[in-house]
């Protein structure tokens, strides 16, 4: 079943639990649990640059993302590619805005202390990952 991006945005406004599938250097699949939100037509989440998902996506941006309600139904799968926003690839002002957008969309609210949040993102060397789908399917 093909799902429209409008339905994806609505679904992601209340469902944030996801499993990301990336490819390891040996070709095996790497699965990671992530918390996502809707951003710019896709799903966004943050990660540290030391995590396998970040390393794998740097090597191969192709990925799949299964986003589910808490009881696993309904769900939606995004098959596509990831855009990485990190301090290596993105100017500091844009990175700060994207990291904040990732928080707001996944949490559904403003952070109580944006300065504290920004410092934690720098300290943890966090990046934002935006997954845009070439194919969307599921049970919506």
MIVOLUM-472558 format. One record per atom (N, C-alpha, C): x, y, z; residue number from 1. Coordinates in nm, 3 decimals, decimal comma, m for minus. Last residue first. Layout:
MIVOLUM-472558
X;Y;Z;NUM
...
//
This chain:
MIVOLUM-472558
m0,126;0,218;0,721;140
m0,207;0,337;0,751;140
m0,334;0,336;0,670;140
0,062;0,016;0,697;139
m0,078;m0,020;0,724;139
m0,163;0,100;0,762;139
0,298;0,064;0,428;138
0,262;0,025;0,563;138
0,114;m0,001;0,575;138
0,542;0,263;0,249;137
0,435;0,165;0,256;137
0,407;0,132;0,402;137
0,722;0,453;0,020;136
0,657;0,453;0,152;136
0,545;0,350;0,147;136
1,022;0,526;m0,144;135
0,906;0,437;m0,138;135
0,853;0,439;0,006;135
1,201;0,713;m0,103;134
1,169;0,688;m0,243;134
1,044;0,603;m0,251;134
1,202;0,935;0,175;133
1,163;0,808;0,115;133
1,148;0,816;m0,036;133
1,457;1,061;0,375;132
1,356;1,092;0,274;132
1,328;0,964;0,197;132
1,570;1,120;0,687;131
1,544;1,011;0,593;131
1,428;1,053;0,503;131
1,816;1,299;0,838;130
1,685;1,314;0,774;130
1,670;1,204;0,669;130
1,987;1,329;1,133;129
1,972;1,244;1,015;129
1,829;1,260;0,963;129
2,214;1,534;1,304;128
2,074;1,507;1,267;128
2,074;1,427;1,137;128
2,457;1,462;1,556;127
2,421;1,494;1,419;127
2,273;1,468;1,402;127
2,658;1,552;1,838;126
2,538;1,496;1,776;126
2,521;1,547;1,634;126
2,861;1,572;2,037;125
2,893;1,563;1,894;125
2,778;1,496;1,818;125
2,805;1,629;2,296;124
2,787;1,490;2,255;124
2,825;1,466;2,108;124
2,848;1,907;2,293;123
2,928;1,821;2,381;123
2,924;1,675;2,337;123
2,644;1,991;2,118;122
2,787;2,013;2,086;122
2,874;1,916;2,165;122
2,416;1,913;2,261;121
2,436;1,865;2,124;121
2,581;1,879;2,081;121
2,451;2,059;2,497;120
2,453;1,912;2,503;120
2,476;1,854;2,363;120
2,417;2,320;2,397;119
2,546;2,279;2,456;119
2,558;2,127;2,462;119
2,146;2,309;2,319;118
2,251;2,335;2,220;118
2,388;2,291;2,271;118
2,024;2,266;2,572;117
2,012;2,168;2,465;117
2,124;2,185;2,363;117
2,084;2,508;2,700;116
2,132;2,381;2,756;116
2,130;2,271;2,650;116
1,942;2,678;2,532;115
2,087;2,694;2,546;115
2,150;2,566;2,601;115
1,676;2,593;2,565;114
1,744;2,572;2,437;114
1,895;2,588;2,447;114
1,497;2,453;2,790;113
1,617;2,537;2,795;113
1,700;2,512;2,669;113
1,272;2,301;2,729;112
1,261;2,402;2,836;112
1,383;2,495;2,844;112
1,185;2,269;2,383;111
1,274;2,230;2,493;111
1,266;2,338;2,601;111
0,847;2,236;2,271;110
0,971;2,312;2,282;110
1,056;2,256;2,396;110
0,710;1,927;2,140;109
0,708;2,047;2,224;109
0,843;2,118;2,216;109
0,739;1,681;2,028;108
0,610;1,745;2,016;108
0,597;1,870;2,101;108
0,966;1,533;2,007;107
0,909;1,551;2,141;107
0,770;1,612;2,137;107
1,014;1,540;1,731;106
1,009;1,410;1,800;106
0,943;1,422;1,937;106
1,007;1,814;1,674;105
0,915;1,724;1,604;105
0,904;1,588;1,672;105
1,201;1,921;1,849;104
1,062;1,968;1,854;104
0,966;1,869;1,786;104
1,438;1,784;1,768;103
1,383;1,771;1,904;103
1,234;1,805;1,906;103
1,462;1,873;1,504;102
1,452;1,729;1,532;102
1,392;1,707;1,671;102
1,494;2,145;1,543;101
1,375;2,097;1,472;101
1,354;1,948;1,498;101
1,747;2,143;1,665;100
1,630;2,190;1,740;100
1,501;2,141;1,675;100
1,899;2,052;1,451;99
1,894;1,973;1,574;99
1,775;2,014;1,660;99
1,854;2,268;1,275;98
1,806;2,134;1,240;98
1,799;2,045;1,363;98
1,976;2,484;1,412;97
1,834;2,490;1,375;97
1,778;2,351;1,345;97
2,243;2,392;1,428;96
2,166;2,422;1,550;96
2,017;2,422;1,522;96
2,304;2,381;1,154;95
2,305;2,259;1,235;95
2,224;2,279;1,362;95
2,294;2,653;1,086;94
2,199;2,559;1,026;94
2,190;2,431;1,107;94
2,512;2,745;1,242;93
2,377;2,801;1,261;93
2,271;2,706;1,206;93
2,742;2,592;1,148;92
2,691;2,585;1,286;92
2,549;2,636;1,306;92
2,698;2,416;0,835;91
2,743;2,533;0,910;91
2,675;2,534;1,047;91
2,780;2,074;0,789;90
2,676;2,176;0,801;90
2,730;2,295;0,880;90
2,964;1,870;0,802;89
2,896;1,894;0,674;89
2,804;2,015;0,673;89
3,067;1,839;1,055;88
3,159;1,822;0,942;88
3,097;1,867;0,810;88
2,859;1,855;1,228;87
2,952;1,968;1,229;87
3,057;1,957;1,118;87
2,589;1,731;1,018;86
2,683;1,723;1,130;86
2,776;1,843;1,126;86
2,337;1,579;0,872;85
2,371;1,715;0,912;85
2,460;1,705;1,035;85
2,277;1,365;0,607;84
2,343;1,380;0,735;84
2,378;1,527;0,757;84
2,007;1,207;0,465;83
2,092;1,325;0,457;83
2,146;1,348;0,597;83
1,941;0,881;0,340;82
1,957;0,973;0,452;82
2,044;1,092;0,412;82
1,691;0,733;0,131;81
1,827;0,770;0,163;81
1,829;0,876;0,272;81
1,459;0,468;0,148;80
1,517;0,580;0,076;80
1,660;0,606;0,115;80
1,157;0,372;0,271;79
1,277;0,321;0,204;79
1,334;0,436;0,124;79
0,969;0,370;0,551;78
1,028;0,461;0,454;78
1,153;0,393;0,400;78
0,674;0,225;0,665;77
0,815;0,204;0,632;77
0,856;0,305;0,527;77
0,449;0,230;0,939;76
0,486;0,281;0,807;76
0,635;0,257;0,788;76
0,174;0,086;1,121;75
0,315;0,116;1,101;75
0,334;0,171;0,961;75
m0,089;0,069;1,374;74
m0,034;0,072;1,240;74
0,116;0,100;1,239;74
0,096;m0,165;1,539;73
0,000;m0,150;1,431;73
m0,086;m0,029;1,461;73
0,265;m0,174;1,757;72
0,314;m0,223;1,628;72
0,213;m0,217;1,514;72
0,191;m0,031;1,978;71
0,150;m0,172;1,973;71
0,181;m0,237;1,836;71
0,284;0,225;1,933;70
0,341;0,150;2,046;70
0,300;0,003;2,045;70
0,338;0,251;1,577;69
0,267;0,288;1,700;69
0,321;0,197;1,810;69
0,650;0,291;1,402;68
0,535;0,214;1,449;68
0,465;0,283;1,565;68
0,853;0,292;1,123;67
0,797;0,375;1,230;67
0,665;0,311;1,272;67
1,141;0,186;0,983;66
1,009;0,138;1,021;66
0,963;0,222;1,140;66
1,345;0,277;0,730;65
1,303;0,321;0,862;65
1,160;0,274;0,884;65
1,639;0,202;0,546;64
1,495;0,186;0,567;64
1,463;0,223;0,710;64
1,886;0,347;0,324;63
1,838;0,293;0,451;63
1,688;0,271;0,445;63
2,177;0,481;0,179;62
2,054;0,402;0,160;62
2,014;0,338;0,291;62
2,425;0,593;0,223;61
2,309;0,666;0,271;61
2,177;0,590;0,252;61
2,714;0,466;0,328;60
2,605;0,431;0,236;60
2,477;0,493;0,290;60
2,891;0,598;0,500;59
2,945;0,513;0,394;59
2,839;0,487;0,286;59
2,725;0,728;0,673;58
2,830;0,805;0,607;58
2,885;0,729;0,488;58
2,578;0,517;0,771;57
2,513;0,611;0,680;57
2,613;0,702;0,611;57
2,770;0,392;0,939;56
2,714;0,321;0,823;56
2,653;0,417;0,722;56
2,808;0,597;1,129;55
2,921;0,548;1,049;55
2,871;0,478;0,923;55
2,548;0,610;1,236;54
2,610;0,728;1,175;54
2,723;0,686;1,082;54
2,514;0,350;1,336;53
2,421;0,403;1,235;53
2,480;0,523;1,163;53
2,717;0,327;1,531;52
2,723;0,248;1,408;52
2,633;0,305;1,299;52
2,825;0,639;1,678;51
2,734;0,525;1,666;51
2,745;0,456;1,531;51
2,969;0,873;1,692;50
3,041;0,749;1,721;50
2,954;0,623;1,701;50
2,806;1,089;1,660;49
2,889;1,051;1,545;49
2,965;0,921;1,569;49
2,477;1,034;1,789;48
2,616;1,076;1,805;48
2,697;1,023;1,688;48
2,168;1,151;1,644;47
2,257;1,046;1,691;47
2,396;1,105;1,715;47
1,822;1,229;1,582;46
1,961;1,265;1,611;46
2,037;1,143;1,659;46
1,589;1,229;1,305;45
1,632;1,189;1,439;45
1,775;1,236;1,460;45
1,309;1,256;1,085;44
1,436;1,306;1,135;44
1,462;1,253;1,275;44
1,150;1,179;0,780;43
1,162;1,152;0,923;43
1,301;1,193;0,968;43
1,017;1,421;0,544;42
1,074;1,293;0,583;42
1,074;1,276;0,734;42
0,929;1,678;0,487;41
0,886;1,569;0,401;41
0,941;1,431;0,436;41
1,044;1,834;0,697;40
1,075;1,859;0,557;40
1,044;1,739;0,467;40
0,994;1,601;0,945;39
1,065;1,724;0,910;39
1,087;1,727;0,760;39
0,862;1,426;1,221;38
0,846;1,464;1,080;38
0,919;1,595;1,057;38
1,077;1,225;1,430;37
0,972;1,322;1,409;37
0,964;1,354;1,261;37
1,189;0,940;1,626;36
1,181;1,025;1,508;36
1,068;1,126;1,517;36
1,425;0,753;1,787;35
1,304;0,831;1,810;35
1,298;0,938;1,702;35
1,548;0,422;1,712;34
1,559;0,567;1,712;34
1,423;0,630;1,743;34
1,737;0,130;1,715;33
1,614;0,193;1,762;33
1,639;0,343;1,769;33
1,887;m0,028;1,438;32
1,900;0,065;1,549;32
1,763;0,121;1,586;32
2,055;m0,285;1,267;31
1,929;m0,230;1,312;31
1,952;m0,143;1,434;31
2,242;m0,358;0,988;30
2,252;m0,303;1,123;30
2,117;m0,243;1,157;30
2,313;m0,631;0,774;29
2,220;m0,526;0,816;29
2,246;m0,487;0,960;29
2,626;m0,680;0,600;28
2,520;m0,721;0,692;28
2,433;m0,601;0,729;28
2,839;m0,579;0,459;27
2,715;m0,605;0,387;27
2,599;m0,649;0,475;27
3,054;m0,495;0,601;26
3,060;m0,632;0,549;26
2,933;m0,672;0,475;26
2,978;m0,242;0,686;25
3,082;m0,250;0,583;25
3,093;m0,391;0,524;25
2,614;m0,247;0,717;24
2,750;m0,251;0,770;24
2,851;m0,263;0,656;24
2,341;m0,046;0,643;23
2,426;m0,156;0,597;23
2,567;m0,141;0,653;23
2,042;0,004;0,844;22
2,154;0,052;0,763;22
2,238;m0,069;0,723;22
1,728;0,070;0,959;21
1,810;m0,035;0,899;21
1,916;0,030;0,811;21
1,568;0,171;1,253;20
1,645;0,210;1,135;20
1,728;0,092;1,089;20
1,260;0,185;1,397;19
1,377;0,099;1,381;19
1,441;0,134;1,247;19
1,085;0,406;1,623;18
1,127;0,359;1,491;18
1,246;0,265;1,501;18
0,834;0,604;1,765;17
0,919;0,487;1,782;17
0,954;0,429;1,646;17
0,647;0,802;1,732;16
0,788;0,840;1,723;16
0,885;0,724;1,738;16
0,340;0,931;1,650;15
0,416;0,807;1,661;15
0,564;0,836;1,635;15
0,221;1,176;1,604;14
0,186;1,106;1,728;14
0,262;0,975;1,749;14
0,324;1,272;1,372;13
0,296;1,371;1,476;13
0,262;1,304;1,609;13
0,339;1,065;1,194;12
0,459;1,098;1,271;12
0,436;1,204;1,379;12
0,080;1,079;1,084;11
0,121;0,962;1,161;11
0,241;0,994;1,251;11
0,097;1,326;0,946;10
m0,003;1,306;1,051;10
0,035;1,189;1,142;10
0,302;1,266;0,764;9
0,317;1,375;0,860;9
0,219;1,359;0,976;9
0,181;1,056;0,619;8
0,305;1,034;0,694;8
0,323;1,141;0,799;8
m0,027;1,182;0,490;7
m0,059;1,083;0,594;7
0,063;1,054;0,680;7
0,131;1,333;0,317;6
0,040;1,402;0,409;6
0,001;1,308;0,524;6
0,255;1,145;0,156;5
0,337;1,215;0,256;5
0,250;1,292;0,356;5
0,066;0,842;0,120;4
0,095;0,980;0,084;4
0,172;1,048;0,196;4
0,164;0,511;0,062;3
0,115;0,609;0,159;3
0,158;0,749;0,115;3
0,069;0,212;m0,095;2
0,146;0,336;m0,103;2
0,081;0,440;m0,012;2
0,084;m0,119;0,000;1
0,000;0,000;0,000;1
0,088;0,125;0,000;1
//
